[in-house]
Amino acid sequence: MALDVYLNFNGNCRQAVEFYAEVFEAEKLHIMTFGEAPPNPEFNLPEEAKDLVMHTHLNIMGSTVMFSDVFPGMPFTAGNNISLTIVSKNTDEIKSLYGKLKEAGTVSMELQETFWSKCYGMVTDKFGIHWQLSHDDGQTAM
């Protein structure tokens, strides 16, 4: 299991990742855009979201730092754009931690299967800390 940092940006994530990759001499990894996500017949993806970064990550001095743009229309507050991310190969562990973190907190996304993880969810704990929990099957790195 790993504890990682997730940084959100307001439309300038690609530039930030390129900057940090250069500063820390980190290998740039694949950048997934919102436009590359499987289409949802119940939701039309806005044109302005298609090229925004849905997810990427860098290895910075031995730590995984993940990055994403916020989806257009979602709130963004500089300084509150960081979440801690639990990545584990143990689904039961993810479910247990998620259950504990959501007590007196706010669920942003119930635990569910996504196209990148068989068990993923988001919650803000009772102290206002944003958490993402994701299963890592070893094939796709969150």
Disulfide bonds with the S-S distance in Angstrom:
none
